[in-house]
Amino acid sequence: MVIGGSGVDTVVRVDALPVPLADSVGVAPIREWPGHTGGNVALGCRALGLDVKFLDVIGDDWIGGQVRERMAKGGVDFEPLVSAAGTRRAVNLVDPTGRRMSFYDARDPEDLRMPGDFFLPHLRRARHVHVSIMGFARHLLDDVVESGVPFSTDLHDWDGLADHHRAFALRADLVFLSAAGAGTRIGEVMREILREGRAATVVATAGAGGSYLLTRDGGSTPRHVPATPPPAPVVDSNGAGDAYVSGFLYGRLAGRSLEECAGLGALAGAYACTVHGNTSLAGPADLAPAPPAA
């Protein structure tokens, strides 16, 4: 089950980042891709053959209609509540190498809530829950922990300081985050999550630099897992981190080792970089090991 994190990305392809200061800049055709972090994880897990229930709060607007349509097309069992604040959006600037800069629309009001009688029945039937770092989702964490269902979260580029992210970091059983936010402090941040929180495993992704694993019983130095070269030219890094999470969870629910899960995540993330938006997602065959050379 995935809770929170749907919306629509407007992708603007630019010649370079940062963009030049100008009144107007000609760009390639601007495209919109429904997904966002929770939506992409739900779609990625479903493409890998997992049954997915996706709960979120969106608007009764045309943007929300795009989200509903994309989830239906991807076979995701999507059940949203409606908020008068509307559906979240983001504008992502993407350069020719696939690197991006995202402007996220945090429009949810502070008092937004998801009622217990809406999500608890689904929670009790879940094998695993992935909780996006939405404001309303902070108020569900106690119930998720008390349910005993294993749960993961993605802190994205958390610097190790922001309190909002910390609430998720210290409650989840499995924590993902990008190494970009903490920079050279990423090892320290990973150790703090294990020391202060409930997590048994912390995973830091570093794009082309691979990923790092740290566990309670695995020493104090994160273990490095190399990145997987993309099977085709890189065109868009949007959703690559979400694809990594999907591949990792796919392996986790199949009982694979952490290193194998990280390898599957790397494969799924590399695959995601070769397409625009989430137009194509890795399936089980894409994560299968290559046959030995003749």
N, C-alpha and C positions, 0 to 999 in steps of 0.2 A: 504494500500500500504506500502511496505517495501523498503527502499532505502539503498543499500550498505551492506557490511558485509558478503559476501560469501567466501568460501575457503574450504580447506580440513585439518582436524585434523589427525595427526599421533599419535596414542595412544600407549604408552609404559607402561606396567604394571610392577611396581617395588615392592620389598619387603617392602621398607620403604622410607620415605622422611625425610631429604635429602638423596640422594643416596651416597653410599660409593665412595671414590676416588679409582679408579682402572682402569687399561688399558682396561678391558672388563668385562662386567657383564651379566650373563645369565638371560634372562627374558622370560616371556610367549610370545606366538605369537604376533607380532606387527601388529596392524590393522589400517586401514585408514577409516575415516568417513567424507564424504562431509557434509558441513553445515556451521560452524562458526556462529557468533552471529546473523547476519541478516538472513542467510539461515535457522537457527534453529527457529527463530521467525516466518518466513514465513511458514515453514513446520508445526510448532505447531499450528498456527492460522488456516491453511488449514485443519489439522486433526480435528479441532474443528468445522468445517463446514463453516468457513468464506471464502468468495471469496478473493483471494490474488493476487495482482500484485507485482512482485518483480523486481526491477531495480538495476543493479550493473555493475561494470566494472571488467572483468576477462580476462585471457589470452586465446589465441588460442592454448592451450596445452592440454596434457592428463589429467592434474589436473583439468582444466576447464571443460573437458569432463565429469569427475566424478561429478562435481557440476551440470552440465546440466542434467545428467542422474538421479541424486537424486531428483532434483526439479520436473522433469517430473514424476518420480515414485510417488512422494508425491502429485501430482495434482496441483502444484504451477505454475501459469502463469509467467514464468521467461523470462525476456527480457534483456540480457546483451549487453553492448558495449565491444569491444575487445581492450585490452591494450598490447603493446609490452613488458611491464614489467612482464607479466605473471600473474598467479593466486596465490592468497595469500595462505600461508600454516602456520601450527602451529604444534609443537611437544609438546604433553602433557604427563607428567609423572604422573601416577595414582597409589596410594598405595592401599593396601587391604581394607581400610575403604572407598575408593572412593574419598579421598582427592587428589587434583591435583596441579601440577606446570606446567604452560604453557609457552612455548617459542614461541612468536608470530613473524611472518615474515611480517614486515611492508615494503613491497617492492614497494608500489605505489609511483611514482615520485611526487615531490612537485607540479609540474605543471599539474597534472592530473585533468581533468575537465569533468563534465557531461553536455552536451549542453542543454540549455533551451528548444529547440524545440524537444528534446528527452523525457524529463520528465514532462514538464508542461502540456501537454494534459492529461496524466494519473493523475497528481495531481488534476486537476480540476474535475475529476470524482470520487475522493476518498472520503470516509466517514471519514477516519482516516489515518494518515501517521506515520509510525515509522521510524526514521532516525538513522542509525548506525553512530558511531563516526569516520567514515572514513575521511581522509584529504580532499578528493574532496567534501564531503558532506557539509563541512563548507561553501562552496561557494553557496550552495543552500538554506541556512537557511532564507535569506531575502525573497526569492520567496515563500517559504513554509509559512512563517508568513503572508505575504501579501495576500496569497490565502484565508486565513480565515479557512482553513481546520485544525481541531485539530491535534496536533502532539506530539508524545512522543519520548523519547530517553533513552538509557541506558548508563550511565557513567561508568559502571563496578566498578573497585576498585579505583575510583578517590579519591585522598587525600584532595581535596578541594583547591588545589594550582595550578595544571597544567593548563596553559592558554588554551591549545587545548580543554580540556574537558569543560572548563568554557564557551566557545562560545556556546556549545550545552546546557549546564545547564541553561543559562540565557535566551534562546530563546524558549525552549519547553514549552508546556502547562502541560505536565505530565512527570515527571522525575523519572527514576529508577536509583538506584546505589547500590553497595554492601557496607555493613557496614565495610568490612574488610579493605578498603583503609584508611579511616579516623580514625578507631579505636574508642577511647573514645571521639573523636571530632565529631562523626557522627551527633549528634543532632545540634551542631553548624553549620555544613555544610548544613544540611537540612534547617535550619532557614535562612541561608544566601541566598540559592537558591530562597526561597520565597520572601525574602526582596529585593534582587537585580534583580530578573528576572521576567519572565512572568508567571511562573508555578502557577497553583492553587493547585496542589498536588505533593508531593514528597514521594517516596516509597523507603525505604532502606531495602534490604534483608540481612538476617543474617544466612542463611543455616538452620541448625537444631535449631537455636535460634529464628526462625520465621521471621517476618518482622515488619516494623514500618511505620506508616502513619503520615504525617503532612500536614495540609491544612491551607490556609489563614485564614479561619474562625474557626479553631479548636483549638486555643490556641497555646502555645509555646512548649508544651511537646508532642513528638511523641507518637501516640497510638500504642500499641503492639498488633500484631495478632499472635497467636501461630502457630508453624509449624505443619504440618500434618505428622504423622508417615507413612513412606513408606509402601505400601501394600505388599512388598516382600523384601528380603535382598538387601541392597545397594551394587551395583557393580561398579558404575561409576557416578561421579558428573558432568561430562562434559555435558553442555547444560541444567543443572537444572535451572540456572538463566534465560536462554532464555525461557524455558518452563514456568517458573513463569510469565514472561512478557506476553506470549501467553495466559495463563489462565486469567490473569488480564484484558487484552484487550478484551478477549471474554466476560467477565462479563460487562465490561465498555460499549461495543457496544450493549449489551442487556439491558442497563439501570439499572444494579444492583448497590447497594450501594457500597461505597469504601471498607467497611469491607467485604462484600460479594465477591467483586473482589479480595481482598487480600486472602481470603479463597480459591477461585478458583485457584489463582496463586500458593498457597501452595500445593494444591492437584496435580496440573500439574507438579510442580517441584519435589514433592516426587515421583510421577510416573516415571519421567525421570531418577531418580537415580537407578531404579531397572533394567535398560537395558543398554546394551553397545551402546555407541554413540547415534544416533537418530534412532536406528533400530525399535523402537516402540514409538509412540506418543499418548498421552491421547486424547481420543475422548469425545464427549458430555456425553456419558453414564458413563465414568470414573470420571467425575466431578459432577455427580448427587448425591444428598444426599442419604446416606444409608437408607434402609427401617427401620422403628422402630422394635425393638426386640419384638418377640412374647411373 
